[in-house]
Amino acid sequence: MNDTTVPETLAYTNGRLVLIDQTRLPGELVTLVCEDVEQTHDAIRRLVVRGAPAIGIAAAYGVCLAKPANRAGYLSAIERLATSRPTAVNLFWALDRMKAVVESTSSDDDLAGVLQAEAIAIHDQDRMMCRDIGRHGATLLRDCHAVLTHCNAGGLATSMWGTALAPIYHLHQSGHAIEVFADETRPLLQGARLTAWELSQAGVPVTVLTDSMAGSLLRTGKIDAVIVGADRIAANGDAANKIGTYPLAVLAKYHDVPFYVAAPSSTFDLSLANGDLIPIEQRARIEVSSPHGVCVVPDAANVINPAFDVTPADLITAIVTELGVVESPDTEKLARHLA
Ligand SMILES: CSC[C@H]1O[C@H](OP(=O)(O)O)[C@H](O)[C@@H]1O
């Protein structure tokens, strides 16, 4: 795949982490610059940068912004950034790599350089993983012309190209006719605001639907496959992803539509036997009660706002990673795949 027309989600230059501010899309394409750990933590927390792989890459660069730039400062930065969001395991995968570099570097004078090199390596590795997910995923979708997705698992959620959207970019760029139906994805509308934006920028036909329309759309028989990303996949293949993914998987099963999860190996947490053990982020009431500043829920009413749900492996037709495809995933198959 060649570069999409979407600018890269994040870049690190001269001690500045430059992020596309995803809270401002689709209306404005603007960047936000982080120059220290707290600004990076806040950007992850507010979903200025979001998506499991992108969060990991941003946090790795955030460590490089530690002040003081010494061993204690870097370790404190790692600890602080680990509190930004709990579900996407890529955050901890990246921070663990940065911590390993600190612990294995004897000279404090070398730390800044080796940490920056590790963050760049994490960023570069993600580009390769997304590219390869695109290649492997394209084989799964080779006979598909209409796919449904949820939230945003595109270039904006990663270094570039994405996970769930990478196969779609791959097929589109090879001349294969494919259109995407994108769930708006309440409450923060990553599908309507981000997936529709980046696909439109790339010239991929995209139709936005409300989350409640997915069942009726699947019932029409128009959808050839559902493909989504993931934030953390347990050892048995249970996958945590944006809230609303689980009911979509149930609907896909009921309507006999293949349900695919696309994720790099950095999204797997083999320390967890199953998805019940995945920490689910609970976000603020206001995201549900007052979208865009308009109060839609009376103060007297309670609100719940889990950011993710877990799809059991038995509802997943296949998981595609940069290493290939695992059909009907289970603990044994995934252990072999990731070995
Ligand atoms: C390629 S991971 C994308 C993944 O992250 C999203 O969550 P959020 O926007 O809250 O960071 C969503 O679960 C996507 O599938």
PDBQT file of the ligand as one rigid body, heavy atoms in Angstrom, charges set to zero:
ROOT
HETATM    1  C1  LIG A 401      -6.848  -0.026  16.037  1.00  0.00    +0.000 C 
HETATM    2  S1  LIG A 401      -7.383   0.100  17.656  1.00  0.00    +0.000 SA
HETATM    3  C2  LIG A 401      -8.799   1.057  17.456  1.00  0.00    +0.000 C 
HETATM    4  C3  LIG A 401      -9.746   0.870  18.584  1.00  0.00    +0.000 C 
HETATM    5  O1  LIG A 401      -9.599   1.903  19.570  1.00  0.00    +0.000 OA
HETATM    6  C4  LIG A 401     -10.846   2.556  19.689  1.00  0.00    +0.000 C 
HETATM    7  O2  LIG A 401     -11.116   3.018  20.979  1.00  0.00    +0.000 OA
HETATM    8  P1  LIG A 401     -10.853   4.580  21.340  1.00  0.00    +0.000 P 
HETATM    9  O3  LIG A 401     -11.344   5.395  20.179  1.00  0.00    +0.000 OA
HETATM   10  O4  LIG A 401     -11.646   4.777  22.617  1.00  0.00    +0.000 OA
HETATM   11  O5  LIG A 401      -9.356   4.695  21.567  1.00  0.00    +0.000 OA
HETATM   12  C5  LIG A 401     -11.838   1.496  19.283  1.00  0.00    +0.000 C 
HETATM   13  O6  LIG A 401     -12.011   0.527  20.275  1.00  0.00    +0.000 OA
HETATM   14  C6  LIG A 401     -11.145   0.957  18.074  1.00  0.00    +0.000 C 
HETATM   15  O7  LIG A 401     -11.589  -0.251  17.576  1.00  0.00    +0.000 OA
ENDROOT
TORSDOF 0
